[in-house]
Amino acid sequence: MDDCPRCQSPLERLSLADSETVSCQRCGFADVPVEHEAEWEKPESWRDAMRRFYEQ
Ligand SMILES: [Zn+2]
């Protein structure tokens, strides 16, 4: 098992729907490479929604 890059405590292994990720129970560090990729597609529509919200 890997150690946390922040606090060097053992990382907890979590299974998601179709992927596996690790997170640190001590400092809250989470390594979620799959979600990082998915979020690249979001910002534009998300920003549009926020802009619409603030313009009202
Ligand atoms: Zn940690």
N, CA, C, O and the ligand as a Tripos MOL2 file, in Angstrom:
@<TRIPOS>MOLECULE
protein
  225   223    57     0     0
PROTEIN
NO_CHARGES

@<TRIPOS>ATOM
      1 N           0.8470   -1.2130    0.0000 N.3       1 MET1
      2 CA          0.0000    0.0000    0.0000 C.3       1 MET1
      3 C           0.8730    1.2500    0.0000 C.2       1 MET1
      4 O           1.9450    1.2590    0.6060 O.2       1 MET1
      5 N           0.4310    2.2800   -0.6600 N.am      2 ASP2
      6 CA          1.2040    3.5160   -0.7600 C.3       2 ASP2
      7 C           1.0850    4.3470    0.5090 C.2       2 ASP2
      8 O           0.1690    4.1850    1.3150 O.2       2 ASP2
      9 N           2.0430    5.2320    0.6440 N.am      3 ASP3
     10 CA          1.9840    6.1720    1.7550 C.3       3 ASP3
     11 C           1.5440    7.5310    1.2510 C.2       3 ASP3
     12 O           1.7630    7.8800    0.0910 O.2       3 ASP3
     13 N           0.9250    8.2890    2.1310 N.am      4 CYS4
     14 CA          0.4560    9.6230    1.7690 C.3       4 CYS4
     15 C           1.6480   10.5310    1.4650 C.2       4 CYS4
     16 O           2.5890   10.5990    2.2560 O.2       4 CYS4
     17 N           1.6160   11.2350    0.3190 N.am      5 PRO5
     18 CA          2.7060   12.1490   -0.0080 C.3       5 PRO5
     19 C           2.7610   13.3580    0.9230 C.2       5 PRO5
     20 O           3.7830   14.0410    0.9870 O.2       5 PRO5
     21 N           1.6930   13.6250    1.6320 N.am      6 ARG6
     22 CA          1.6720   14.7730    2.5340 C.3       6 ARG6
     23 C           2.1660   14.3990    3.9390 C.2       6 ARG6
     24 O           3.0520   15.0590    4.4820 O.2       6 ARG6
     25 N           1.5900   13.3410    4.5240 N.am      7 CYS7
     26 CA          1.8850   13.0680    5.9300 C.3       7 CYS7
     27 C           2.4910   11.6810    6.1400 C.2       7 CYS7
     28 O           2.7560   11.2790    7.2730 O.2       7 CYS7
     29 N           2.7130   10.9420    5.0250 N.am      8 GLN8
     30 CA          3.3990    9.6440    5.0890 C.3       8 GLN8
     31 C           2.6420    8.5930    5.8900 C.2       8 GLN8
     32 O           3.2310    7.5820    6.2740 O.2       8 GLN8
     33 N           1.3880    8.7940    6.1480 N.am      9 SER9
     34 CA          0.6250    7.7320    6.7990 C.3       9 SER9
     35 C           0.0440    6.8240    5.7070 C.2       9 SER9
     36 O          -0.0960    7.2570    4.5630 O.2       9 SER9
     37 N          -0.2900    5.5980    6.0360 N.am     10 PRO10
     38 CA         -0.7990    4.6640    5.0280 C.3      10 PRO10
     39 C          -2.0880    5.1710    4.3870 C.2      10 PRO10
     40 O          -2.9910    5.6570    5.0680 O.2      10 PRO10
     41 N          -2.1520    5.0460    3.0670 N.am     11 LEU11
     42 CA         -3.3410    5.4960    2.3590 C.3      11 LEU11
     43 C          -4.4250    4.4320    2.3790 C.2      11 LEU11
     44 O          -4.1390    3.2360    2.3250 O.2      11 LEU11
     45 N          -5.6450    4.8700    2.4550 N.am     12 GLU12
     46 CA         -6.7900    3.9690    2.4070 C.3      12 GLU12
     47 C          -7.1770    3.7590    0.9470 C.2      12 GLU12
     48 O          -7.2510    4.7120    0.1710 O.2      12 GLU12
     49 N          -7.4210    2.5090    0.5840 N.am     13 ARG13
     50 CA         -7.7780    2.2140   -0.7970 C.3      13 ARG13
     51 C          -9.2940    2.1350   -0.9130 C.2      13 ARG13
     52 O          -9.9560    1.3930   -0.1870 O.2      13 ARG13
     53 N          -9.8260    2.9220   -1.8500 N.am     14 LEU14
     54 CA        -11.2730    2.9650   -2.0240 C.3      14 LEU14
     55 C         -11.6430    2.4740   -3.4150 C.2      14 LEU14
     56 O         -10.9730    2.8020   -4.3950 O.2      14 LEU14
     57 N         -12.6960    1.6970   -3.4980 N.am     15 SER15
     58 CA        -13.1720    1.2420   -4.7930 C.3      15 SER15
     59 C         -14.3930    2.0420   -5.2010 C.2      15 SER15
     60 O         -15.3970    2.0830   -4.4900 O.2      15 SER15
     61 N         -14.2870    2.6800   -6.3620 N.am     16 LEU16
     62 CA        -15.4420    3.3840   -6.9000 C.3      16 LEU16
     63 C         -16.0980    2.4870   -7.9390 C.2      16 LEU16
     64 O         -15.7110    1.3300   -8.1020 O.2      16 LEU16
     65 N         -17.0910    3.0210   -8.6380 N.am     17 ALA17
     66 CA        -17.8530    2.2160   -9.5870 C.3      17 ALA17
     67 C         -16.9490    1.3890  -10.5010 C.2      17 ALA17
     68 O         -17.0550    0.1630  -10.5350 O.2      17 ALA17
     69 N         -16.0660    2.0510  -11.2350 N.am     18 ASP18
     70 CA        -15.2250    1.3190  -12.1760 C.3      18 ASP18
     71 C         -13.7600    1.6930  -12.0220 C.2      18 ASP18
     72 O         -12.9510    1.4500  -12.9180 O.2      18 ASP18
     73 N         -13.4240    2.2780  -10.8930 N.am     19 SER19
     74 CA        -12.0220    2.6330  -10.6970 C.3      19 SER19
     75 C         -11.6650    2.5260   -9.2230 C.2      19 SER19
     76 O         -12.5330    2.3690   -8.3650 O.2      19 SER19
     77 N         -10.3860    2.6120   -8.9520 N.am     20 GLU20
     78 CA         -9.9260    2.5240   -7.5860 C.3      20 GLU20
     79 C          -9.1450    3.7860   -7.2690 C.2      20 GLU20
     80 O          -8.4150    4.2970   -8.1190 O.2      20 GLU20
     81 N          -9.2900    4.2850   -6.0730 N.am     21 THR21
     82 CA         -8.5660    5.4810   -5.7010 C.3      21 THR21
     83 C          -8.0480    5.3320   -4.2860 C.2      21 THR21
     84 O          -8.4760    4.4460   -3.5470 O.2      21 THR21
     85 N          -7.1380    6.1890   -3.9170 N.am     22 VAL22
     86 CA         -6.6120    6.1490   -2.5610 C.3      22 VAL22
     87 C          -6.8770    7.4880   -1.8940 C.2      22 VAL22
     88 O          -6.8710    8.5320   -2.5460 O.2      22 VAL22
     89 N          -7.1080    7.4450   -0.6010 N.am     23 SER23
     90 CA         -7.2580    8.6850    0.1360 C.3      23 SER23
     91 C          -6.6410    8.5190    1.5120 C.2      23 SER23
     92 O          -6.5080    7.4050    2.0200 O.2      23 SER23
     93 N          -6.2690    9.6360    2.1030 N.am     24 CYS24
     94 CA         -5.6340    9.6140    3.4040 C.3      24 CYS24
     95 C          -6.6530   10.0080    4.4710 C.2      24 CYS24
     96 O          -7.2640   11.0750    4.4020 O.2      24 CYS24
     97 N          -6.8210    9.1400    5.4430 N.am     25 GLN25
     98 CA         -7.7810    9.4210    6.5120 C.3      25 GLN25
     99 C          -7.2640   10.5020    7.4390 C.2      25 GLN25
    100 O          -8.0480   11.1670    8.1170 O.2      25 GLN25
    101 N          -5.9410   10.6850    7.4760 N.am     26 ARG26
    102 CA         -5.3680   11.6150    8.4460 C.3      26 ARG26
    103 C          -5.4560   13.0620    7.9820 C.2      26 ARG26
    104 O          -5.9360   13.9200    8.7210 O.2      26 ARG26
    105 N          -4.9910   13.3450    6.7480 N.am     27 CYS27
    106 CA         -4.9400   14.7360    6.2980 C.3      27 CYS27
    107 C          -5.9600   15.0310    5.2110 C.2      27 CYS27
    108 O          -6.0900   16.1820    4.7950 O.2      27 CYS27
    109 N          -6.6890   14.0220    4.7390 N.am     28 GLY28
    110 CA         -7.7200   14.2710    3.7520 C.3      28 GLY28
    111 C          -7.2140   14.2670    2.3280 C.2      28 GLY28
    112 O          -7.9710   14.5740    1.4070 O.2      28 GLY28
    113 N          -5.9570   13.9290    2.1230 N.am     29 PHE29
    114 CA         -5.4320   13.8560    0.7680 C.3      29 PHE29
    115 C          -6.1590   12.7830   -0.0240 C.2      29 PHE29
    116 O          -6.4110   11.6950    0.4940 O.2      29 PHE29
    117 N          -6.4970   13.0730   -1.2640 N.am     30 ALA30
    118 CA         -7.1680   12.0970   -2.1130 C.3      30 ALA30
    119 C          -6.5390   12.1090   -3.4960 C.2      30 ALA30
    120 O          -6.3350   13.1630   -4.0990 O.2      30 ALA30
    121 N          -6.2410   10.9260   -3.9770 N.am     31 ASP31
    122 CA         -5.6820   10.8080   -5.3170 C.3      31 ASP31
    123 C          -6.7350   10.2140   -6.2370 C.2      31 ASP31
    124 O          -6.9990    9.0120   -6.2060 O.2      31 ASP31
    125 N          -7.3290   11.0660   -7.0530 N.am     32 VAL32
    126 CA         -8.4140   10.6160   -7.9160 C.3      32 VAL32
    127 C          -8.1310   11.0080   -9.3610 C.2      32 VAL32
    128 O          -8.7130   11.9620   -9.8770 O.2      32 VAL32
    129 N          -7.2300   10.2640  -10.0150 N.am     33 PRO33
    130 CA         -6.8460   10.6050  -11.3900 C.3      33 PRO33
    131 C          -8.0130   10.5640  -12.3590 C.2      33 PRO33
    132 O          -8.0680   11.3700  -13.2870 O.2      33 PRO33
    133 N          -8.9430    9.6480  -12.1660 N.am     34 VAL34
    134 CA        -10.0610    9.5300  -13.0940 C.3      34 VAL34
    135 C         -10.9500   10.7630  -13.0210 C.2      34 VAL34
    136 O         -11.3940   11.2800  -14.0460 O.2      34 VAL34
    137 N         -11.2070   11.2290  -11.8020 N.am     35 GLU35
    138 CA        -12.0670   12.4000  -11.6680 C.3      35 GLU35
    139 C         -11.3890   13.6560  -12.1790 C.2      35 GLU35
    140 O         -12.0560   14.5610  -12.6810 O.2      35 GLU35
    141 N         -10.0570   13.7230  -12.0550 N.am     36 HIS36
    142 CA         -9.3450   14.8800  -12.5910 C.3      36 HIS36
    143 C          -9.6050   14.9980  -14.0870 C.2      36 HIS36
    144 O          -9.8400   16.0920  -14.5990 O.2      36 HIS36
    145 N          -9.5610   13.8640  -14.7830 N.am     37 GLU37
    146 CA         -9.7920   13.8880  -16.2200 C.3      37 GLU37
    147 C         -11.2190   14.3030  -16.5290 C.2      37 GLU37
    148 O         -11.4550   15.0970  -17.4390 O.2      37 GLU37
    149 N         -12.1690   13.7700  -15.7770 N.am     38 ALA38
    150 CA        -13.5650   14.0780  -16.0410 C.3      38 ALA38
    151 C         -13.8410   15.5630  -15.8340 C.2      38 ALA38
    152 O         -14.6580   16.1520  -16.5430 O.2      38 ALA38
    153 N         -13.1640   16.1640  -14.8680 N.am     39 GLU39
    154 CA        -13.4490   17.5690  -14.5710 C.3      39 GLU39
    155 C         -12.9220   18.5150  -15.6270 C.2      39 GLU39
    156 O         -13.3250   19.6780  -15.6730 O.2      39 GLU39
    157 N         -12.0230   18.0350  -16.4800 N.am     40 TRP40
    158 CA        -11.5380   18.9010  -17.5410 C.3      40 TRP40
    159 C         -12.6730   19.2880  -18.4870 C.2      40 TRP40
    160 O         -12.6140   20.3360  -19.1300 O.2      40 TRP40
    161 N         -13.6820   18.4660  -18.5720 N.am     41 GLU41
    162 CA        -14.7730   18.7580  -19.5090 C.3      41 GLU41
    163 C         -15.8180   19.6650  -18.8780 C.2      41 GLU41
    164 O         -16.6360   20.2510  -19.5860 O.2      41 GLU41
    165 N         -15.8010   19.7850  -17.5830 N.am     42 LYS42
    166 CA        -16.8570   20.5270  -16.9040 C.3      42 LYS42
    167 C         -16.7000   22.0520  -16.9210 C.2      42 LYS42
    168 O         -17.6840   22.7490  -17.1690 O.2      42 LYS42
    169 N         -15.5040   22.5970  -16.6660 N.am     43 PRO43
    170 CA        -15.3910   24.0230  -16.3000 C.3      43 PRO43
    171 C         -16.1790   24.9900  -17.1760 C.2      43 PRO43
    172 O         -16.7250   25.9690  -16.6680 O.2      43 PRO43
    173 N         -16.2490   24.7350  -18.4800 N.am     44 GLU44
    174 CA        -16.8830   25.7250  -19.3290 C.3      44 GLU44
    175 C         -18.3900   25.8380  -19.0530 C.2      44 GLU44
    176 O         -18.9180   26.9330  -18.8630 O.2      44 GLU44
    177 N         -19.0640   24.6900  -19.0330 N.am     45 SER45
    178 CA        -20.5050   24.7500  -18.7810 C.3      45 SER45
    179 C         -20.7790   25.2070  -17.3500 C.2      45 SER45
    180 O         -21.7590   25.9000  -17.0740 O.2      45 SER45
    181 N         -19.8860   24.7990  -16.4500 N.am     46 TRP46
    182 CA        -20.0420   25.2120  -15.0580 C.3      46 TRP46
    183 C         -19.8870   26.7220  -14.9300 C.2      46 TRP46
    184 O         -20.6200   27.3740  -14.1860 O.2      46 TRP46
    185 N         -18.9200   27.2690  -15.6700 N.am     47 ARG47
    186 CA        -18.6920   28.7060  -15.6160 C.3      47 ARG47
    187 C         -19.8760   29.4550  -16.2400 C.2      47 ARG47
    188 O         -20.2710   30.5180  -15.7600 O.2      47 ARG47
    189 N         -20.4260   28.8990  -17.2940 N.am     48 ASP48
    190 CA        -21.5990   29.5180  -17.8980 C.3      48 ASP48
    191 C         -22.7490   29.5720  -16.9110 C.2      48 ASP48
    192 O         -23.4540   30.5770  -16.8150 O.2      48 ASP48
    193 N         -22.9310   28.4920  -16.1860 N.am     49 ALA49
    194 CA        -24.0120   28.4400  -15.2060 C.3      49 ALA49
    195 C         -23.7820   29.4850  -14.1150 C.2      49 ALA49
    196 O         -24.7210   30.1640  -13.7010 O.2      49 ALA49
    197 N         -22.5600   29.6150  -13.6560 N.am     50 MET50
    198 CA        -22.2560   30.6000  -12.6200 C.3      50 MET50
    199 C         -22.4700   32.0030  -13.1310 C.2      50 MET50
    200 O         -22.9980   32.8560  -12.4170 O.2      50 MET50
    201 N         -22.0560   32.2540  -14.3880 N.am     51 ARG51
    202 CA        -22.2000   33.5870  -14.9550 C.3      51 ARG51
    203 C         -23.6900   33.9600  -15.0410 C.2      51 ARG51
    204 O         -24.0910   35.0820  -14.7330 O.2      51 ARG51
    205 N         -24.4780   32.9940  -15.4650 N.am     52 ARG52
    206 CA        -25.9110   33.2370  -15.5680 C.3      52 ARG52
    207 C         -26.4880   33.5500  -14.1820 C.2      52 ARG52
    208 O         -27.3450   34.4210  -14.0280 O.2      52 ARG52
    209 N         -25.9960   32.8180  -13.1850 N.am     53 PHE53
    210 CA        -26.4770   33.0050  -11.8190 C.3      53 PHE53
    211 C         -26.1660   34.4130  -11.3260 C.2      53 PHE53
    212 O         -27.0140   35.0590  -10.7110 O.2      53 PHE53
    213 N         -24.9510   34.8900  -11.5960 N.am     54 TYR54
    214 CA        -24.5490   36.1950  -11.0740 C.3      54 TYR54
    215 C         -25.1410   37.3490  -11.8680 C.2      54 TYR54
    216 O         -25.2420   38.4620  -11.3520 O.2      54 TYR54
    217 N         -25.5320   37.1050  -13.1110 N.am     55 GLU55
    218 CA        -26.0540   38.1900  -13.9300 C.3      55 GLU55
    219 C         -27.5220   38.4750  -13.6410 C.2      55 GLU55
    220 O         -28.0540   39.4990  -14.0670 O.2      55 GLU55
    221 N         -28.1650   37.5870  -12.9310 N.am     56 GLN56
    222 CA        -29.5800   37.7940  -12.6750 C.3      56 GLN56
    223 C         -29.8330   38.8710  -11.6290 C.2      56 GLN56
    224 O         -30.9850   39.1600  -11.3060 O.2      56 GLN56
    225 ZN         -2.0190   12.3050    4.6280 Zn       57 ZN57
@<TRIPOS>BOND
     1     1     2 1
     2     2     3 1
     3     3     4 2
     4     3     5 am
     5     5     6 1
     6     6     7 1
     7     7     8 2
     8     7     9 am
     9     9    10 1
    10    10    11 1
    11    11    12 2
    12    11    13 am
    13    13    14 1
    14    14    15 1
    15    15    16 2
    16    15    17 am
    17    17    18 1
    18    18    19 1
    19    19    20 2
    20    19    21 am
    21    21    22 1
    22    22    23 1
    23    23    24 2
    24    23    25 am
    25    25    26 1
    26    26    27 1
    27    27    28 2
    28    27    29 am
    29    29    30 1
    30    30    31 1
    31    31    32 2
    32    31    33 am
    33    33    34 1
    34    34    35 1
    35    35    36 2
    36    35    37 am
    37    37    38 1
    38    38    39 1
    39    39    40 2
    40    39    41 am
    41    41    42 1
    42    42    43 1
    43    43    44 2
    44    43    45 am
    45    45    46 1
    46    46    47 1
    47    47    48 2
    48    47    49 am
    49    49    50 1
    50    50    51 1
    51    51    52 2
    52    51    53 am
    53    53    54 1
    54    54    55 1
    55    55    56 2
    56    55    57 am
    57    57    58 1
    58    58    59 1
    59    59    60 2
    60    59    61 am
    61    61    62 1
    62    62    63 1
    63    63    64 2
    64    63    65 am
    65    65    66 1
    66    66    67 1
    67    67    68 2
    68    67    69 am
    69    69    70 1
    70    70    71 1
    71    71    72 2
    72    71    73 am
    73    73    74 1
    74    74    75 1
    75    75    76 2
    76    75    77 am
    77    77    78 1
    78    78    79 1
    79    79    80 2
    80    79    81 am
    81    81    82 1
    82    82    83 1
    83    83    84 2
    84    83    85 am
    85    85    86 1
    86    86    87 1
    87    87    88 2
    88    87    89 am
    89    89    90 1
    90    90    91 1
    91    91    92 2
    92    91    93 am
    93    93    94 1
    94    94    95 1
    95    95    96 2
    96    95    97 am
    97    97    98 1
    98    98    99 1
    99    99   100 2
   100    99   101 am
   101   101   102 1
   102   102   103 1
   103   103   104 2
   104   103   105 am
   105   105   106 1
   106   106   107 1
   107   107   108 2
   108   107   109 am
   109   109   110 1
   110   110   111 1
   111   111   112 2
   112   111   113 am
   113   113   114 1
   114   114   115 1
   115   115   116 2
   116   115   117 am
   117   117   118 1
   118   118   119 1
   119   119   120 2
   120   119   121 am
   121   121   122 1
   122   122   123 1
   123   123   124 2
   124   123   125 am
   125   125   126 1
   126   126   127 1
   127   127   128 2
   128   127   129 am
   129   129   130 1
   130   130   131 1
   131   131   132 2
   132   131   133 am
   133   133   134 1
   134   134   135 1
   135   135   136 2
   136   135   137 am
   137   137   138 1
   138   138   139 1
   139   139   140 2
   140   139   141 am
   141   141   142 1
   142   142   143 1
   143   143   144 2
   144   143   145 am
   145   145   146 1
   146   146   147 1
   147   147   148 2
   148   147   149 am
   149   149   150 1
   150   150   151 1
   151   151   152 2
   152   151   153 am
   153   153   154 1
   154   154   155 1
   155   155   156 2
   156   155   157 am
   157   157   158 1
   158   158   159 1
   159   159   160 2
   160   159   161 am
   161   161   162 1
   162   162   163 1
   163   163   164 2
   164   163   165 am
   165   165   166 1
   166   166   167 1
   167   167   168 2
   168   167   169 am
   169   169   170 1
   170   170   171 1
   171   171   172 2
   172   171   173 am
   173   173   174 1
   174   174   175 1
   175   175   176 2
   176   175   177 am
   177   177   178 1
   178   178   179 1
   179   179   180 2
   180   179   181 am
   181   181   182 1
   182   182   183 1
   183   183   184 2
   184   183   185 am
   185   185   186 1
   186   186   187 1
   187   187   188 2
   188   187   189 am
   189   189   190 1
   190   190   191 1
   191   191   192 2
   192   191   193 am
   193   193   194 1
   194   194   195 1
   195   195   196 2
   196   195   197 am
   197   197   198 1
   198   198   199 1
   199   199   200 2
   200   199   201 am
   201   201   202 1
   202   202   203 1
   203   203   204 2
   204   203   205 am
   205   205   206 1
   206   206   207 1
   207   207   208 2
   208   207   209 am
   209   209   210 1
   210   210   211 1
   211   211   212 2
   212   211   213 am
   213   213   214 1
   214   214   215 1
   215   215   216 2
   216   215   217 am
   217   217   218 1
   218   218   219 1
   219   219   220 2
   220   219   221 am
   221   221   222 1
   222   222   223 1
   223   223   224 2
@<TRIPOS>SUBSTRUCTURE
     1 MET1         2 RESIDUE 1 A MET
     2 ASP2         6 RESIDUE 1 A ASP
     3 ASP3        10 RESIDUE 1 A ASP
     4 CYS4        14 RESIDUE 1 A CYS
     5 PRO5        18 RESIDUE 1 A PRO
     6 ARG6        22 RESIDUE 1 A ARG
     7 CYS7        26 RESIDUE 1 A CYS
     8 GLN8        30 RESIDUE 1 A GLN
     9 SER9        34 RESIDUE 1 A SER
    10 PRO10       38 RESIDUE 1 A PRO
    11 LEU11       42 RESIDUE 1 A LEU
    12 GLU12       46 RESIDUE 1 A GLU
    13 ARG13       50 RESIDUE 1 A ARG
    14 LEU14       54 RESIDUE 1 A LEU
    15 SER15       58 RESIDUE 1 A SER
    16 LEU16       62 RESIDUE 1 A LEU
    17 ALA17       66 RESIDUE 1 A ALA
    18 ASP18       70 RESIDUE 1 A ASP
    19 SER19       74 RESIDUE 1 A SER
    20 GLU20       78 RESIDUE 1 A GLU
    21 THR21       82 RESIDUE 1 A THR
    22 VAL22       86 RESIDUE 1 A VAL
    23 SER23       90 RESIDUE 1 A SER
    24 CYS24       94 RESIDUE 1 A CYS
    25 GLN25       98 RESIDUE 1 A GLN
    26 ARG26      102 RESIDUE 1 A ARG
    27 CYS27      106 RESIDUE 1 A CYS
    28 GLY28      110 RESIDUE 1 A GLY
    29 PHE29      114 RESIDUE 1 A PHE
    30 ALA30      118 RESIDUE 1 A ALA
    31 ASP31      122 RESIDUE 1 A ASP
    32 VAL32      126 RESIDUE 1 A VAL
    33 PRO33      130 RESIDUE 1 A PRO
    34 VAL34      134 RESIDUE 1 A VAL
    35 GLU35      138 RESIDUE 1 A GLU
    36 HIS36      142 RESIDUE 1 A HIS
    37 GLU37      146 RESIDUE 1 A GLU
    38 ALA38      150 RESIDUE 1 A ALA
    39 GLU39      154 RESIDUE 1 A GLU
    40 TRP40      158 RESIDUE 1 A TRP
    41 GLU41      162 RESIDUE 1 A GLU
    42 LYS42      166 RESIDUE 1 A LYS
    43 PRO43      170 RESIDUE 1 A PRO
    44 GLU44      174 RESIDUE 1 A GLU
    45 SER45      178 RESIDUE 1 A SER
    46 TRP46      182 RESIDUE 1 A TRP
    47 ARG47      186 RESIDUE 1 A ARG
    48 ASP48      190 RESIDUE 1 A ASP
    49 ALA49      194 RESIDUE 1 A ALA
    50 MET50      198 RESIDUE 1 A MET
    51 ARG51      202 RESIDUE 1 A ARG
    52 ARG52      206 RESIDUE 1 A ARG
    53 PHE53      210 RESIDUE 1 A PHE
    54 TYR54      214 RESIDUE 1 A TYR
    55 GLU55      218 RESIDUE 1 A GLU
    56 GLN56      222 RESIDUE 1 A GLN
    57 ZN57       225 GROUP 0 **** ****
